[in-house]
Amino acid sequence: MAKLSTLSGALRWPDSVEERVAQLRAIVAQKQYRNYQDMVLDLFTASAILVVYDSLNDKNKLNLISRPLREMADIAFRVYGLTSN
């Protein structure tokens, strides 16, 4: 896994698709959270994103993981029915 870069105490969300998936899987495996520039990514959110990601076909996996972090979380929570939208 690539070295994490920091910006004013918060990690930078990776640009590469592979690194994004690796970061999500690391959070789940380590049962931790990470603070990125625009949000705190906790175990529950990372797990929800990965469950949705793993259930998609390759085209839709790329579509999901290419989105901004907050948008990925919103999509995962909508799939789970955890938002009112």
mmCIF file as gemmi writes it, N, C-alpha and C atoms, coordinates in Angstrom:
data_model
loop_
_atom_site.group_PDB
_atom_site.id
_atom_site.type_symbol
_atom_site.label_atom_id
_atom_site.label_alt_id
_atom_site.label_comp_id
_atom_site.label_asym_id
_atom_site.label_entity_id
_atom_site.label_seq_id
_atom_site.pdbx_PDB_ins_code
_atom_site.Cartn_x
_atom_site.Cartn_y
_atom_site.Cartn_z
_atom_site.occupancy
_atom_site.B_iso_or_equiv
_atom_site.pdbx_formal_charge
_atom_site.auth_seq_id
_atom_site.auth_asym_id
_atom_site.pdbx_PDB_model_num
ATOM 1 N N . MET Axp A 1 ? 0.836 -1.167 0 1 0 ? 1 A 1
ATOM 2 C CA . MET Axp A 1 ? 0 0 0 1 0 ? 1 A 1
ATOM 3 C C . MET Axp A 1 ? 0.887 1.237 0 1 0 ? 1 A 1
ATOM 4 N N . ALA Axp A 2 ? 0.479 2.242 -0.723 1 0 ? 2 A 1
ATOM 5 C CA . ALA Axp A 2 ? 1.26 3.464 -0.832 1 0 ? 2 A 1
ATOM 6 C C . ALA Axp A 2 ? 1.253 4.232 0.484 1 0 ? 2 A 1
ATOM 7 N N . LYS Axp A 3 ? 2.274 5.023 0.687 1 0 ? 3 A 1
ATOM 8 C CA . LYS Axp A 3 ? 2.357 5.85 1.886 1 0 ? 3 A 1
ATOM 9 C C . LYS Axp A 3 ? 1.256 6.904 1.837 1 0 ? 3 A 1
ATOM 10 N N . LEU Axp A 4 ? 0.601 7.109 2.961 1 0 ? 4 A 1
ATOM 11 C CA . LEU Axp A 4 ? -0.478 8.079 3.034 1 0 ? 4 A 1
ATOM 12 C C . LEU Axp A 4 ? 0.09 9.482 3.155 1 0 ? 4 A 1
ATOM 13 N N . SER Axp A 5 ? -0.44 10.387 2.372 1 0 ? 5 A 1
ATOM 14 C CA . SER Axp A 5 ? 0.005 11.775 2.472 1 0 ? 5 A 1
ATOM 15 C C . SER Axp A 5 ? -0.962 12.541 3.365 1 0 ? 5 A 1
ATOM 16 N N . THR Axp A 6 ? -0.45 13.515 4.082 1 0 ? 6 A 1
ATOM 17 C CA . THR Axp A 6 ? -1.299 14.284 4.984 1 0 ? 6 A 1
ATOM 18 C C . THR Axp A 6 ? -1.345 15.736 4.56 1 0 ? 6 A 1
ATOM 19 N N . LEU Axp A 7 ? -2.476 16.343 4.821 1 0 ? 7 A 1
ATOM 20 C CA . LEU Axp A 7 ? -2.665 17.769 4.597 1 0 ? 7 A 1
ATOM 21 C C . LEU Axp A 7 ? -3.3 18.332 5.86 1 0 ? 7 A 1
ATOM 22 N N . SER Axp A 8 ? -2.58 19.123 6.585 1 0 ? 8 A 1
ATOM 23 C CA . SER Axp A 8 ? -3.041 19.753 7.832 1 0 ? 8 A 1
ATOM 24 C C . SER Axp A 8 ? -3.721 18.758 8.767 1 0 ? 8 A 1
ATOM 25 N N . GLY Axp A 9 ? -3.07 17.624 9.015 1 0 ? 9 A 1
ATOM 26 C CA . GLY Axp A 9 ? -3.588 16.65 9.956 1 0 ? 9 A 1
ATOM 27 C C . GLY Axp A 9 ? -4.579 15.661 9.384 1 0 ? 9 A 1
ATOM 28 N N . ALA Axp A 10 ? -5.092 15.902 8.205 1 0 ? 10 A 1
ATOM 29 C CA . ALA Axp A 10 ? -6.054 14.999 7.583 1 0 ? 10 A 1
ATOM 30 C C . ALA Axp A 10 ? -5.394 14.313 6.393 1 0 ? 10 A 1
ATOM 31 N N . LEU Axp A 11 ? -5.764 13.078 6.186 1 0 ? 11 A 1
ATOM 32 C CA . LEU Axp A 11 ? -5.225 12.333 5.045 1 0 ? 11 A 1
ATOM 33 C C . LEU Axp A 11 ? -5.862 12.794 3.749 1 0 ? 11 A 1
ATOM 34 N N . ARG Axp A 12 ? -5.139 12.613 2.68 1 0 ? 12 A 1
ATOM 35 C CA . ARG Axp A 12 ? -5.648 12.931 1.34 1 0 ? 12 A 1
ATOM 36 C C . ARG Axp A 12 ? -6.28 11.675 0.769 1 0 ? 12 A 1
ATOM 37 N N . TRP Axp A 13 ? -7.527 11.776 0.298 1 0 ? 13 A 1
ATOM 38 C CA . TRP Axp A 13 ? -8.21 10.639 -0.313 1 0 ? 13 A 1
ATOM 39 C C . TRP Axp A 13 ? -7.48 10.302 -1.612 1 0 ? 13 A 1
ATOM 40 N N . PRO Axp A 14 ? -7.069 9.038 -1.793 1 0 ? 14 A 1
ATOM 41 C CA . PRO Axp A 14 ? -6.255 8.663 -2.96 1 0 ? 14 A 1
ATOM 42 C C . PRO Axp A 14 ? -6.971 8.9 -4.289 1 0 ? 14 A 1
ATOM 43 N N . ASP Axp A 15 ? -6.17 9.126 -5.32 1 0 ? 15 A 1
ATOM 44 C CA . ASP Axp A 15 ? -6.72 9.328 -6.661 1 0 ? 15 A 1
ATOM 45 C C . ASP Axp A 15 ? -6.945 8.016 -7.401 1 0 ? 15 A 1
ATOM 46 N N . SER Axp A 16 ? -6.112 7.027 -7.148 1 0 ? 16 A 1
ATOM 47 C CA . SER Axp A 16 ? -6.225 5.775 -7.904 1 0 ? 16 A 1
ATOM 48 C C . SER Axp A 16 ? -7.334 4.891 -7.344 1 0 ? 16 A 1
ATOM 49 N N . VAL Axp A 17 ? -8.017 4.209 -8.227 1 0 ? 17 A 1
ATOM 50 C CA . VAL Axp A 17 ? -9.117 3.32 -7.863 1 0 ? 17 A 1
ATOM 51 C C . VAL Axp A 17 ? -8.628 2.208 -6.947 1 0 ? 17 A 1
ATOM 52 N N . GLU Axp A 18 ? -7.498 1.607 -7.296 1 0 ? 18 A 1
ATOM 53 C CA . GLU Axp A 18 ? -6.962 0.503 -6.499 1 0 ? 18 A 1
ATOM 54 C C . GLU Axp A 18 ? -6.627 0.947 -5.08 1 0 ? 18 A 1
ATOM 55 N N . GLU Axp A 19 ? -6.047 2.125 -4.949 1 0 ? 19 A 1
ATOM 56 C CA . GLU Axp A 19 ? -5.674 2.636 -3.635 1 0 ? 19 A 1
ATOM 57 C C . GLU Axp A 19 ? -6.91 2.99 -2.806 1 0 ? 19 A 1
ATOM 58 N N . ARG Axp A 20 ? -7.953 3.474 -3.452 1 0 ? 20 A 1
ATOM 59 C CA . ARG Axp A 20 ? -9.194 3.776 -2.729 1 0 ? 20 A 1
ATOM 60 C C . ARG Axp A 20 ? -9.784 2.505 -2.129 1 0 ? 20 A 1
ATOM 61 N N . VAL Axp A 21 ? -9.848 1.445 -2.931 1 0 ? 21 A 1
ATOM 62 C CA . VAL Axp A 21 ? -10.377 0.165 -2.436 1 0 ? 21 A 1
ATOM 63 C C . VAL Axp A 21 ? -9.482 -0.365 -1.325 1 0 ? 21 A 1
ATOM 64 N N . ALA Axp A 22 ? -8.176 -0.25 -1.499 1 0 ? 22 A 1
ATOM 65 C CA . ALA Axp A 22 ? -7.227 -0.71 -0.472 1 0 ? 22 A 1
ATOM 66 C C . ALA Axp A 22 ? -7.427 0.057 0.835 1 0 ? 22 A 1
ATOM 67 N N . GLN Axp A 23 ? -7.654 1.356 0.766 1 0 ? 23 A 1
ATOM 68 C CA . GLN Axp A 23 ? -7.887 2.158 1.971 1 0 ? 23 A 1
ATOM 69 C C . GLN Axp A 23 ? -9.161 1.705 2.684 1 0 ? 23 A 1
ATOM 70 N N . LEU Axp A 24 ? -10.228 1.485 1.919 1 0 ? 24 A 1
ATOM 71 C CA . LEU Axp A 24 ? -11.484 1.018 2.509 1 0 ? 24 A 1
ATOM 72 C C . LEU Axp A 24 ? -11.294 -0.336 3.185 1 0 ? 24 A 1
ATOM 73 N N . ARG Axp A 25 ? -10.617 -1.261 2.5 1 0 ? 25 A 1
ATOM 74 C CA . ARG Axp A 25 ? -10.392 -2.602 3.053 1 0 ? 25 A 1
ATOM 75 C C . ARG Axp A 25 ? -9.497 -2.547 4.299 1 0 ? 25 A 1
ATOM 76 N N . ALA Axp A 26 ? -8.523 -1.636 4.313 1 0 ? 26 A 1
ATOM 77 C CA . ALA Axp A 26 ? -7.645 -1.49 5.479 1 0 ? 26 A 1
ATOM 78 C C . ALA Axp A 26 ? -8.423 -0.986 6.688 1 0 ? 26 A 1
ATOM 79 N N . ILE Axp A 27 ? -9.308 -0.045 6.488 1 0 ? 27 A 1
ATOM 80 C CA . ILE Axp A 27 ? -10.126 0.481 7.587 1 0 ? 27 A 1
ATOM 81 C C . ILE Axp A 27 ? -10.972 -0.638 8.182 1 0 ? 27 A 1
ATOM 82 N N . VAL Axp A 28 ? -11.582 -1.456 7.323 1 0 ? 28 A 1
ATOM 83 C CA . VAL Axp A 28 ? -12.418 -2.557 7.798 1 0 ? 28 A 1
ATOM 84 C C . VAL Axp A 28 ? -11.558 -3.616 8.496 1 0 ? 28 A 1
ATOM 85 N N . ALA Axp A 29 ? -10.445 -3.987 7.896 1 0 ? 29 A 1
ATOM 86 C CA . ALA Axp A 29 ? -9.585 -5.026 8.474 1 0 ? 29 A 1
ATOM 87 C C . ALA Axp A 29 ? -9.017 -4.614 9.83 1 0 ? 29 A 1
ATOM 88 N N . GLN Axp A 30 ? -8.669 -3.345 9.949 1 0 ? 30 A 1
ATOM 89 C CA . GLN Axp A 30 ? -8.063 -2.842 11.193 1 0 ? 30 A 1
ATOM 90 C C . GLN Axp A 30 ? -9.106 -2.366 12.204 1 0 ? 30 A 1
ATOM 91 N N . LYS Axp A 31 ? -10.372 -2.374 11.784 1 0 ? 31 A 1
ATOM 92 C CA . LYS Axp A 31 ? -11.469 -1.9 12.644 1 0 ? 31 A 1
ATOM 93 C C . LYS Axp A 31 ? -11.161 -0.51 13.203 1 0 ? 31 A 1
ATOM 94 N N . GLN Axp A 32 ? -10.788 0.393 12.297 1 0 ? 32 A 1
ATOM 95 C CA . GLN Axp A 32 ? -10.387 1.739 12.668 1 0 ? 32 A 1
ATOM 96 C C . GLN Axp A 32 ? -11.174 2.77 11.866 1 0 ? 32 A 1
ATOM 97 N N . TYR Axp A 33 ? -10.754 4.003 11.959 1 0 ? 33 A 1
ATOM 98 C CA . TYR Axp A 33 ? -11.295 5.08 11.139 1 0 ? 33 A 1
ATOM 99 C C . TYR Axp A 33 ? -10.123 5.904 10.634 1 0 ? 33 A 1
ATOM 100 N N . ARG Axp A 34 ? -10.388 6.701 9.614 1 0 ? 34 A 1
ATOM 101 C CA . ARG Axp A 34 ? -9.372 7.625 9.109 1 0 ? 34 A 1
ATOM 102 C C . ARG Axp A 34 ? -10.021 8.965 8.837 1 0 ? 34 A 1
ATOM 103 N N . ASN Axp A 35 ? -9.272 10.005 9.098 1 0 ? 35 A 1
ATOM 104 C CA . ASN Axp A 35 ? -9.75 11.353 8.883 1 0 ? 35 A 1
ATOM 105 C C . ASN Axp A 35 ? -9.223 11.853 7.539 1 0 ? 35 A 1
ATOM 106 N N . TYR Axp A 36 ? -10.119 12.013 6.584 1 0 ? 36 A 1
ATOM 107 C CA . TYR Axp A 36 ? -9.753 12.567 5.284 1 0 ? 36 A 1
ATOM 108 C C . TYR Axp A 36 ? -10.154 14.026 5.253 1 0 ? 36 A 1
ATOM 109 N N . GLN Axp A 37 ? -9.751 14.747 4.194 1 0 ? 37 A 1
ATOM 110 C CA . GLN Axp A 37 ? -9.952 16.195 4.145 1 0 ? 37 A 1
ATOM 111 C C . GLN Axp A 37 ? -11.401 16.604 4.413 1 0 ? 37 A 1
ATOM 112 N N . ASP Axp A 38 ? -12.349 15.912 3.81 1 0 ? 38 A 1
ATOM 113 C CA . ASP Axp A 38 ? -13.72 16.385 3.896 1 0 ? 38 A 1
ATOM 114 C C . ASP Axp A 38 ? -14.6 15.588 4.849 1 0 ? 38 A 1
ATOM 115 N N . MET Axp A 39 ? -14.102 14.485 5.414 1 0 ? 39 A 1
ATOM 116 C CA . MET Axp A 39 ? -14.935 13.703 6.327 1 0 ? 39 A 1
ATOM 117 C C . MET Axp A 39 ? -14.122 12.659 7.079 1 0 ? 39 A 1
ATOM 118 N N . VAL Axp A 40 ? -14.707 12.168 8.148 1 0 ? 40 A 1
ATOM 119 C CA . VAL Axp A 40 ? -14.131 11.053 8.884 1 0 ? 40 A 1
ATOM 120 C C . VAL Axp A 40 ? -14.763 9.787 8.319 1 0 ? 40 A 1
ATOM 121 N N . LEU Axp A 41 ? -13.93 8.859 7.891 1 0 ? 41 A 1
ATOM 122 C CA . LEU Axp A 41 ? -14.402 7.6 7.327 1 0 ? 41 A 1
ATOM 123 C C . LEU Axp A 41 ? -14.267 6.533 8.404 1 0 ? 41 A 1
ATOM 124 N N . ASP Axp A 42 ? -15.401 6.118 8.961 1 0 ? 42 A 1
ATOM 125 C CA . ASP Axp A 42 ? -15.386 5.147 10.045 1 0 ? 42 A 1
ATOM 126 C C . ASP Axp A 42 ? -15.594 3.73 9.516 1 0 ? 42 A 1
ATOM 127 N N . LEU Axp A 43 ? -15.509 2.764 10.434 1 0 ? 43 A 1
ATOM 128 C CA . LEU Axp A 43 ? -15.637 1.358 10.087 1 0 ? 43 A 1
ATOM 129 C C . LEU Axp A 43 ? -16.991 1.06 9.446 1 0 ? 43 A 1
ATOM 130 N N . PHE Axp A 44 ? -18.073 1.575 10.001 1 0 ? 44 A 1
ATOM 131 C CA . PHE Axp A 44 ? -19.413 1.312 9.483 1 0 ? 44 A 1
ATOM 132 C C . PHE Axp A 44 ? -19.559 1.826 8.054 1 0 ? 44 A 1
ATOM 133 N N . THR Axp A 45 ? -19.112 3.045 7.806 1 0 ? 45 A 1
ATOM 134 C CA . THR Axp A 45 ? -19.226 3.642 6.474 1 0 ? 45 A 1
ATOM 135 C C . THR Axp A 45 ? -18.361 2.909 5.465 1 0 ? 45 A 1
ATOM 136 N N . ALA Axp A 46 ? -17.118 2.606 5.834 1 0 ? 46 A 1
ATOM 137 C CA . ALA Axp A 46 ? -16.219 1.876 4.93 1 0 ? 46 A 1
ATOM 138 C C . ALA Axp A 46 ? -16.795 0.503 4.604 1 0 ? 46 A 1
ATOM 139 N N . SER Axp A 47 ? -17.336 -0.154 5.595 1 0 ? 47 A 1
ATOM 140 C CA . SER Axp A 47 ? -17.931 -1.47 5.391 1 0 ? 47 A 1
ATOM 141 C C . SER Axp A 47 ? -19.14 -1.391 4.466 1 0 ? 47 A 1
ATOM 142 N N . ALA Axp A 48 ? -19.989 -0.397 4.668 1 0 ? 48 A 1
ATOM 143 C CA . ALA Axp A 48 ? -21.168 -0.223 3.813 1 0 ? 48 A 1
ATOM 144 C C . ALA Axp A 48 ? -20.764 0.027 2.366 1 0 ? 48 A 1
ATOM 145 N N . ILE Axp A 49 ? -19.766 0.87 2.16 1 0 ? 49 A 1
ATOM 146 C CA . ILE Axp A 49 ? -19.289 1.145 0.8 1 0 ? 49 A 1
ATOM 147 C C . ILE Axp A 49 ? -18.755 -0.136 0.166 1 0 ? 49 A 1
ATOM 148 N N . LEU Axp A 50 ? -17.986 -0.917 0.916 1 0 ? 50 A 1
ATOM 149 C CA . LEU Axp A 50 ? -17.41 -2.15 0.365 1 0 ? 50 A 1
ATOM 150 C C . LEU Axp A 50 ? -18.464 -3.203 0.052 1 0 ? 50 A 1
ATOM 151 N N . VAL Axp A 51 ? -19.486 -3.32 0.873 1 0 ? 51 A 1
ATOM 152 C CA . VAL Axp A 51 ? -20.555 -4.284 0.593 1 0 ? 51 A 1
ATOM 153 C C . VAL Axp A 51 ? -21.233 -3.934 -0.727 1 0 ? 51 A 1
ATOM 154 N N . VAL Axp A 52 ? -21.523 -2.662 -0.918 1 0 ? 52 A 1
ATOM 155 C CA . VAL Axp A 52 ? -22.142 -2.225 -2.176 1 0 ? 52 A 1
ATOM 156 C C . VAL Axp A 52 ? -21.157 -2.416 -3.324 1 0 ? 52 A 1
ATOM 157 N N . TYR Axp A 53 ? -19.919 -1.99 -3.136 1 0 ? 53 A 1
ATOM 158 C CA . TYR Axp A 53 ? -18.891 -2.115 -4.169 1 0 ? 53 A 1
ATOM 159 C C . TYR Axp A 53 ? -18.72 -3.572 -4.614 1 0 ? 53 A 1
ATOM 160 N N . ASP Axp A 54 ? -18.609 -4.484 -3.66 1 0 ? 54 A 1
ATOM 161 C CA . ASP Axp A 54 ? -18.372 -5.892 -3.975 1 0 ? 54 A 1
ATOM 162 C C . ASP Axp A 54 ? -19.553 -6.543 -4.684 1 0 ? 54 A 1
ATOM 163 N N . SER Axp A 55 ? -20.737 -5.977 -4.548 1 0 ? 55 A 1
ATOM 164 C CA . SER Axp A 55 ? -21.919 -6.564 -5.185 1 0 ? 55 A 1
ATOM 165 C C . SER Axp A 55 ? -22.153 -6.063 -6.611 1 0 ? 55 A 1
ATOM 166 N N . LEU Axp A 56 ? -21.366 -5.089 -7.052 1 0 ? 56 A 1
ATOM 167 C CA . LEU Axp A 56 ? -21.563 -4.496 -8.375 1 0 ? 56 A 1
ATOM 168 C C . LEU Axp A 56 ? -20.743 -5.215 -9.455 1 0 ? 56 A 1
ATOM 169 N N . ASN Axp A 57 ? -21.174 -5.015 -10.725 1 0 ? 57 A 1
ATOM 170 C CA . ASN Axp A 57 ? -20.353 -5.507 -11.836 1 0 ? 57 A 1
ATOM 171 C C . ASN Axp A 57 ? -19.182 -4.54 -12.035 1 0 ? 57 A 1
ATOM 172 N N . ASP Axp A 58 ? -18.237 -4.922 -12.885 1 0 ? 58 A 1
ATOM 173 C CA . ASP Axp A 58 ? -17.001 -4.134 -13.036 1 0 ? 58 A 1
ATOM 174 C C . ASP Axp A 58 ? -17.253 -2.699 -13.478 1 0 ? 58 A 1
ATOM 175 N N . LYS Axp A 59 ? -18.189 -2.496 -14.394 1 0 ? 59 A 1
ATOM 176 C CA . LYS Axp A 59 ? -18.483 -1.145 -14.89 1 0 ? 59 A 1
ATOM 177 C C . LYS Axp A 59 ? -19.013 -0.262 -13.761 1 0 ? 59 A 1
ATOM 178 N N . ASN Axp A 60 ? -19.936 -0.801 -12.98 1 0 ? 60 A 1
ATOM 179 C CA . ASN Axp A 60 ? -20.519 -0.019 -11.894 1 0 ? 60 A 1
ATOM 180 C C . ASN Axp A 60 ? -19.58 0.124 -10.702 1 0 ? 60 A 1
ATOM 181 N N . LYS Axp A 61 ? -18.676 -0.851 -10.509 1 0 ? 61 A 1
ATOM 182 C CA . LYS Axp A 61 ? -17.65 -0.698 -9.473 1 0 ? 61 A 1
ATOM 183 C C . LYS Axp A 61 ? -16.807 0.535 -9.758 1 0 ? 61 A 1
ATOM 184 N N . LEU Axp A 62 ? -16.378 0.666 -11.011 1 0 ? 62 A 1
ATOM 185 C CA . LEU Axp A 62 ? -15.573 1.816 -11.402 1 0 ? 62 A 1
ATOM 186 C C . LEU Axp A 62 ? -16.351 3.113 -11.227 1 0 ? 62 A 1
ATOM 187 N N . ASN Axp A 63 ? -17.627 3.081 -11.58 1 0 ? 63 A 1
ATOM 188 C CA . ASN Axp A 63 ? -18.477 4.258 -11.439 1 0 ? 63 A 1
ATOM 189 C C . ASN Axp A 63 ? -18.581 4.671 -9.969 1 0 ? 63 A 1
ATOM 190 N N . LEU Axp A 64 ? -18.795 3.713 -9.078 1 0 ? 64 A 1
ATOM 191 C CA . LEU Axp A 64 ? -18.938 4.025 -7.655 1 0 ? 64 A 1
ATOM 192 C C . LEU Axp A 64 ? -17.628 4.53 -7.054 1 0 ? 64 A 1
ATOM 193 N N . ILE Axp A 65 ? -16.554 3.796 -7.263 1 0 ? 65 A 1
ATOM 194 C CA . ILE Axp A 65 ? -15.291 4.104 -6.581 1 0 ? 65 A 1
ATOM 195 C C . ILE Axp A 65 ? -14.636 5.373 -7.136 1 0 ? 65 A 1
ATOM 196 N N . SER Axp A 66 ? -15.055 5.823 -8.307 1 0 ? 66 A 1
ATOM 197 C CA . SER Axp A 66 ? -14.513 7.051 -8.901 1 0 ? 66 A 1
ATOM 198 C C . SER Axp A 66 ? -15.164 8.311 -8.332 1 0 ? 66 A 1
ATOM 199 N N . ARG Axp A 67 ? -16.23 8.151 -7.61 1 0 ? 67 A 1
ATOM 200 C CA . ARG Axp A 67 ? -16.953 9.306 -7.057 1 0 ? 67 A 1
ATOM 201 C C . ARG Axp A 67 ? -16.243 9.846 -5.814 1 0 ? 67 A 1
ATOM 202 N N . PRO Axp A 68 ? -16.572 11.072 -5.425 1 0 ? 68 A 1
ATOM 203 C CA . PRO Axp A 68 ? -16.025 11.615 -4.176 1 0 ? 68 A 1
ATOM 204 C C . PRO Axp A 68 ? -16.468 10.761 -2.981 1 0 ? 68 A 1
ATOM 205 N N . LEU Axp A 69 ? -15.673 10.758 -1.946 1 0 ? 69 A 1
ATOM 206 C CA . LEU Axp A 69 ? -15.913 9.912 -0.779 1 0 ? 69 A 1
ATOM 207 C C . LEU Axp A 69 ? -17.299 10.11 -0.181 1 0 ? 69 A 1
ATOM 208 N N . ARG Axp A 70 ? -17.691 11.333 0.02 1 0 ? 70 A 1
ATOM 209 C CA . ARG Axp A 70 ? -18.999 11.609 0.624 1 0 ? 70 A 1
ATOM 210 C C . ARG Axp A 70 ? -20.132 11.063 -0.249 1 0 ? 70 A 1
ATOM 211 N N . GLU Axp A 71 ? -19.993 11.173 -1.559 1 0 ? 71 A 1
ATOM 212 C CA . GLU Axp A 71 ? -21.015 10.672 -2.471 1 0 ? 71 A 1
ATOM 213 C C . GLU Axp A 71 ? -21.089 9.137 -2.427 1 0 ? 71 A 1
ATOM 214 N N . MET Axp A 72 ? -19.93 8.477 -2.324 1 0 ? 72 A 1
ATOM 215 C CA . MET Axp A 72 ? -19.928 7.017 -2.188 1 0 ? 72 A 1
ATOM 216 C C . MET Axp A 72 ? -20.667 6.602 -0.923 1 0 ? 72 A 1
ATOM 217 N N . ALA Axp A 73 ? -20.425 7.304 0.169 1 0 ? 73 A 1
ATOM 218 C CA . ALA Axp A 73 ? -21.091 6.988 1.43 1 0 ? 73 A 1
ATOM 219 C C . ALA Axp A 73 ? -22.601 7.199 1.304 1 0 ? 73 A 1
ATOM 220 N N . ASP Axp A 74 ? -23.008 8.287 0.674 1 0 ? 74 A 1
ATOM 221 C CA . ASP Axp A 74 ? -24.435 8.551 0.489 1 0 ? 74 A 1
ATOM 222 C C . ASP Axp A 74 ? -25.103 7.443 -0.315 1 0 ? 74 A 1
ATOM 223 N N . ILE Axp A 75 ? -24.45 6.998 -1.367 1 0 ? 75 A 1
ATOM 224 C CA . ILE Axp A 75 ? -25 5.92 -2.194 1 0 ? 75 A 1
ATOM 225 C C . ILE Axp A 75 ? -25.126 4.638 -1.377 1 0 ? 75 A 1
ATOM 226 N N . ALA Axp A 76 ? -24.086 4.301 -0.638 1 0 ? 76 A 1
ATOM 227 C CA . ALA Axp A 76 ? -24.117 3.075 0.176 1 0 ? 76 A 1
ATOM 228 C C . ALA Axp A 76 ? -25.242 3.141 1.209 1 0 ? 76 A 1
ATOM 229 N N . PHE Axp A 77 ? -25.419 4.267 1.846 1 0 ? 77 A 1
ATOM 230 C CA . PHE Axp A 77 ? -26.479 4.39 2.847 1 0 ? 77 A 1
ATOM 231 C C . PHE Axp A 77 ? -27.859 4.355 2.211 1 0 ? 77 A 1
ATOM 232 N N . ARG Axp A 78 ? -27.994 4.901 1.013 1 0 ? 78 A 1
ATOM 233 C CA . ARG Axp A 78 ? -29.285 4.819 0.31 1 0 ? 78 A 1
ATOM 234 C C . ARG Axp A 78 ? -29.614 3.368 -0.025 1 0 ? 78 A 1
ATOM 235 N N . VAL Axp A 79 ? -28.616 2.612 -0.44 1 0 ? 79 A 1
ATOM 236 C CA . VAL Axp A 79 ? -28.839 1.198 -0.745 1 0 ? 79 A 1
ATOM 237 C C . VAL Axp A 79 ? -29.317 0.468 0.514 1 0 ? 79 A 1
ATOM 238 N N . TYR Axp A 80 ? -28.738 0.795 1.65 1 0 ? 80 A 1
ATOM 239 C CA . TYR Axp A 80 ? -29.127 0.191 2.915 1 0 ? 80 A 1
ATOM 240 C C . TYR Axp A 80 ? -30.45 0.759 3.465 1 0 ? 80 A 1
ATOM 241 N N . GLY Axp A 81 ? -30.951 1.835 2.861 1 0 ? 81 A 1
ATOM 242 C CA . GLY Axp A 81 ? -32.178 2.441 3.348 1 0 ? 81 A 1
ATOM 243 C C . GLY Axp A 81 ? -31.983 3.26 4.606 1 0 ? 81 A 1
ATOM 244 N N . LEU Axp A 82 ? -30.793 3.802 4.795 1 0 ? 82 A 1
ATOM 245 C CA . LEU Axp A 82 ? -30.491 4.553 6.008 1 0 ? 82 A 1
ATOM 246 C C . LEU Axp A 82 ? -30.659 6.06 5.857 1 0 ? 82 A 1
ATOM 247 N N . THR Axp A 83 ? -31.113 6.507 4.683 1 0 ? 83 A 1
ATOM 248 C CA . THR Axp A 83 ? -31.372 7.938 4.5 1 0 ? 83 A 1
ATOM 249 C C . THR Axp A 83 ? -32.795 8.124 4.025 1 0 ? 83 A 1
ATOM 250 N N . SER Axp A 84 ? -33.285 9.323 4.147 1 0 ? 84 A 1
ATOM 251 C CA . SER Axp A 84 ? -34.663 9.608 3.759 1 0 ? 84 A 1
ATOM 252 C C . SER Axp A 84 ? -34.797 9.955 2.286 1 0 ? 84 A 1
ATOM 253 N N . ASN Axp A 85 ? -33.671 10.086 1.563 1 0 ? 85 A 1
ATOM 254 C CA . ASN Axp A 85 ? -33.719 10.453 0.137 1 0 ? 85 A 1
ATOM 255 C C . ASN Axp A 85 ? -34.095 9.294 -0.729 1 0 ? 85 A 1
